[in-house]
């Protein structure tokens, strides 16, 4: 019994920070991520023996716990007649998401019209390159070039925090 507790302590010391980052990436909420990491290790303590591939077991268990929690929230939201997004995010995160969407929209408006059209049809309309080429009346390779240039330009603007590029694509 003592040996198992020491093994679990060692696994916690070795894998908890990485698991916490993984759960934070999934939940986007620090408290929920910490709760999930705690639940993962509680499940590990309930095992009759330490799994052979412990890191994979911990990650898989964490992902499954996250999915269960996500489904539970979605089900509760449906029962209450509310959209699931209301329960999925904190108010601060919702505000940050809206601000980010406004920023991206403003940067999209800076792109040249054919690049912007191709990019919006692809991202928001989920159109294929062939469909976009037909709608814009240009070759498919041109559409691919528009998409590549648009992605690179938006990424650059978002990375640098500027939208002030005199040679907009």
C-alpha positions in Angstrom: 0.0 0.0 0.0 2.8 2.4 0.9 4.6 1.6 -2.4 1.4 2.4 -4.4 1.0 5.7 -2.7 4.6 6.6 -3.4 4.1 5.6 -7.1 1.0 7.8 -7.3 2.9 10.7 -5.7 5.7 10.3 -8.3 3.2 10.2 -11.1 1.5 13.3 -9.8 4.8 15.2 -9.5 5.8 14.1 -13.0 2.5 14.5 -14.9 0.2 16.9 -13.1 1.6 20.2 -14.6 1.3 18.8 -18.2 -2.2 17.4 -17.4 -3.2 20.8 -16.0 -2.1 22.5 -19.2 -4.0 19.9 -21.3 -7.2 20.3 -19.3 -6.9 24.1 -19.4 -6.6 23.9 -23.2 -9.8 21.8 -23.3 -11.9 23.7 -20.7 -10.5 27.2 -21.0 -11.2 27.6 -17.3 -8.5 27.2 -14.6 -10.8 26.0 -11.9 -12.4 23.4 -14.1 -9.0 22.2 -15.2 -7.8 21.9 -11.7 -10.9 19.9 -10.7 -10.4 17.6 -13.7 -6.8 16.9 -12.7 -7.8 16.1 -9.2 -10.5 13.8 -10.5 -8.0 12.0 -12.8 -5.8 11.2 -9.9 -8.7 10.1 -7.7 -9.6 7.7 -10.5 -6.0 6.5 -10.5 -6.1 5.9 -6.8 -9.2 3.7 -7.3 -7.4 1.4 -9.8 -6.3 -1.9 -8.4 -2.8 -1.4 -10.0 -0.9 1.4 -11.7 -1.4 1.3 -15.4 1.5 0.2 -17.5 1.4 3.3 -19.7 0.5 5.8 -17.0 0.9 9.0 -19.0 -1.4 7.8 -21.8 -3.9 6.5 -19.2 -3.9 9.8 -17.4 -4.4 11.8 -20.6 -7.2 9.5 -21.9 -9.0 9.5 -18.6 -8.8 13.3 -18.5 -10.2 13.6 -22.0 -13.0 11.3 -21.1 -13.8 13.2 -18.0 -13.8 16.5 -19.9 -16.2 15.0 -22.5 -18.5 13.7 -19.8 -18.6 17.1 -18.1 -19.2 18.9 -21.5 -22.1 16.5 -22.3 -23.6 17.0 -18.8 -23.5 20.8 -19.2 -25.0 20.6 -22.7 -27.8 18.3 -21.4 -28.5 20.6 -18.5 -28.7 23.6 -20.8 -31.2 21.8 -23.0 -33.3 20.9 -20.0 -33.4 24.5 -18.9 -34.1 25.8 -22.4 -30.9 27.8 -22.6 -28.3 27.6 -25.3 -25.3 25.5 -24.3 -22.9 28.3 -24.9 -24.3 30.2 -21.9 -23.0 27.5 -19.6 -19.8 26.6 -21.5 -18.0 29.9 -20.9 -17.4 32.4 -18.1 -18.8 35.9 -18.7 -15.2 37.3 -19.0 -14.4 34.7 -21.7 -17.5 35.6 -23.6 -16.5 39.3 -23.6 -13.0 38.4 -24.7 -14.3 36.2 -27.5 -16.6 39.0 -28.8 -13.7 41.4 -28.7 -11.5 39.0 -30.6 -14.2 38.4 -33.2 -14.6 42.2 -33.7 -10.8 42.5 -34.2 -10.7 39.6 -36.7 -13.7 41.1 -38.6 -11.9 44.5 -38.7 -8.8 42.8 -40.0 -10.8 40.9 -42.6 -12.1 44.2 -43.9 -8.6 45.3 -44.6 -7.9 42.5 -47.0 -8.4 43.1 -50.7 -11.9 42.2 -51.8 -11.1 39.0 -53.8 -8.9 37.7 -51.0 -11.5 38.6 -48.4 -14.3 37.0 -50.4 -12.4 33.8 -50.9 -11.4 33.7 -47.2 -14.9 34.3 -45.9 -16.4 31.8 -48.2 -13.9 29.2 -47.1 -14.0 29.9 -43.4 -17.6 31.0 -42.8 -19.3 29.3 -45.8 -17.3 26.1 -45.6 -17.0 26.1 -49.4 -14.4 24.1 -51.3 -11.8 25.8 -53.4 -13.6 24.6 -56.5 -16.9 26.2 -55.4 -15.1 29.4 -54.5 -13.4 29.5 -57.8 -16.7 29.1 -59.6 -18.3 31.9 -57.6 -15.4 34.3 -58.0 -14.9 33.3 -61.7 -11.2 32.6 -61.3 -8.9 29.5 -61.4 -8.8 27.2 -58.4 -5.1 27.8 -57.9 -5.8 31.5 -57.7 -8.3 30.8 -54.9 -5.7 28.7 -53.1 -3.2 31.6 -53.4 -5.8 34.0 -52.1 -6.5 31.8 -49.1 -2.8 31.3 -48.3 -2.1 35.0 -48.5 -5.1 35.9 -46.5 -4.2 33.5 -43.7 -0.6 34.7 -43.6 -1.6 38.3 -43.5 -4.2 37.8 -40.8 -1.8 35.7 -38.8 0.8 38.5 -39.1 -1.6 41.2 -38.0 -2.9 39.2 -35.1 0.7 38.2 -34.0 1.9 41.8 -34.1 -1.3 43.3 -32.9 -1.4 45.7 -35.8 -3.7 46.1 -38.7 -1.6 48.9 -40.1 -0.1 47.3 -43.2 0.2 49.7 -46.1 0.5 46.9 -48.6 -2.7 45.0 -47.6 -3.1 41.8 -49.5 
